[in-house]
Amino acid sequence: QVQLVESGGGLVQAGGSLRLSCVASRRIVGFKSIDWYRQAPGKERELVATIGYGGNKNYADSAKGRFTISRDNAKNTVYLQMNSLKIEDTAVYYCRAGALLGPTEYWGQGTQVTVSS
């Protein structure tokens, strides 16, 4: 069983920055992709950013130009650097890893990000 542990969330003022971390219990190069999702109160969970097996990156339109996803294979960690945070970025942020083969996916427990005015 793979475990993903997120950290780095917190309370920040609008315009500020946070860096989220997702630490996996096994080598992250063994996943098809690792993604960051978020879910705001009363809203559906949405994809924020993804980094694929080959290092390719994709972002939601809301994250482009402000968020950066990266990984450190030696630390089995994926990061989400969030700059110029907006109040609407307030949500619980989740890390998800997709198995290299098949539909299996793993989720972390989430980390709360709250952006205040």
C-alpha positions as CSV (number, residue, x, y, z in Angstrom):
1,Q,0.0,0.0,0.0
2,V,1.3,3.4,-1.0
3,Q,1.1,6.3,1.4
4,L,1.1,9.9,0.4
5,V,1.5,12.6,3.0
6,E,0.9,16.3,2.2
7,S,2.2,19.2,4.2
8,G,2.8,22.9,3.8
9,G,-0.7,24.2,4.0
10,G,-1.7,27.1,6.2
11,L,-3.1,30.6,6.4
12,V,-1.7,33.2,4.1
13,Q,-2.7,36.6,3.0
14,A,-3.8,37.3,-0.6
15,G,-0.7,37.8,-2.7
16,G,1.4,35.5,-0.6
17,S,3.0,32.2,-1.3
18,L,3.0,28.7,0.0
19,R,4.9,25.5,-1.0
20,L,3.1,22.2,-0.6
21,S,4.9,19.0,-0.3
22,C,3.7,15.4,-1.1
23,V,6.0,12.7,0.2
24,A,5.4,9.2,-1.1
25,S,6.2,5.9,0.7
26,R,7.9,4.6,-2.4
27,R,9.9,5.8,-5.4
28,I,7.8,8.4,-7.3
29,V,9.4,7.4,-10.6
30,G,7.2,4.3,-10.4
31,F,4.0,6.3,-10.9
32,K,2.4,7.3,-14.2
33,S,1.7,10.7,-12.8
34,I,1.5,12.6,-9.6
35,D,-1.2,15.3,-9.4
36,W,-2.4,18.1,-7.1
37,Y,-6.1,18.4,-6.7
38,R,-8.1,20.8,-4.5
39,Q,-11.6,20.9,-3.1
40,A,-13.2,24.1,-1.9
41,P,-16.3,23.9,0.4
42,G,-19.4,23.1,-1.6
43,K,-17.4,22.5,-4.8
44,E,-16.2,19.5,-6.6
45,R,-12.6,18.3,-6.4
46,E,-10.6,19.8,-9.3
47,L,-7.2,19.1,-10.8
48,V,-4.7,21.8,-10.2
49,A,-1.4,20.5,-11.7
50,T,0.1,17.3,-12.8
51,I,3.6,16.0,-13.5
52,G,3.9,12.9,-15.6
53,Y,6.4,10.0,-15.6
54,G,8.5,11.8,-18.2
55,G,8.5,15.1,-16.3
56,N,5.8,16.7,-18.5
57,K,3.7,19.2,-16.6
58,N,0.2,20.5,-17.0
59,Y,-1.8,23.1,-15.1
60,A,-5.4,24.1,-14.7
61,D,-6.1,27.5,-16.3
62,S,-6.5,28.9,-12.8
63,A,-3.0,27.8,-11.8
64,K,-1.1,28.8,-14.9
65,G,1.5,31.5,-14.3
66,R,1.1,31.3,-10.5
67,F,1.7,27.7,-9.5
68,T,4.6,25.4,-10.3
69,I,4.7,21.7,-9.8
70,S,8.1,20.0,-9.4
71,R,9.6,16.8,-8.0
72,D,12.6,15.6,-6.2
73,N,13.0,11.9,-7.1
74,A,15.7,11.4,-4.5
75,K,13.3,12.5,-1.8
76,N,10.2,10.8,-3.3
77,T,8.6,14.2,-3.0
78,V,6.4,16.3,-5.3
79,Y,6.0,20.0,-4.6
80,L,3.5,22.6,-5.5
81,Q,4.8,26.2,-5.3
82,M,1.9,28.6,-5.1
83,N,2.6,32.3,-5.7
84,S,0.2,35.3,-5.9
85,L,-2.4,33.4,-4.0
86,K,-6.0,34.5,-4.2
87,I,-8.9,34.1,-1.9
88,E,-10.4,31.7,-4.4
89,D,-7.4,29.4,-3.9
90,T,-8.7,28.5,-0.5
91,A,-9.3,24.8,-0.4
92,V,-8.1,21.4,0.8
93,Y,-5.2,20.4,-1.5
94,Y,-4.7,16.7,-2.2
95,C,-1.9,14.7,-3.7
96,R,-2.8,11.9,-6.0
97,A,-0.5,9.3,-7.6
98,G,-1.6,7.1,-10.5
99,A,-0.1,3.6,-11.0
100,L,2.1,3.1,-14.0
101,L,-0.1,0.2,-15.1
102,G,-3.8,-0.1,-14.5
103,P,-6.4,2.2,-12.9
104,T,-5.0,2.1,-9.3
105,E,-4.6,5.5,-7.7
106,Y,-3.5,6.7,-4.3
107,W,-4.6,9.8,-2.4
108,G,-3.2,11.7,0.5
109,Q,-5.2,13.0,3.4
110,G,-5.1,16.6,2.2
111,T,-3.7,19.9,3.5
112,Q,-5.7,23.0,4.1
113,V,-4.8,26.2,2.4
114,T,-6.6,29.3,3.5
115,V,-6.1,32.6,1.8
116,S,-7.3,35.7,3.6
117,S,-7.9,39.3,2.4
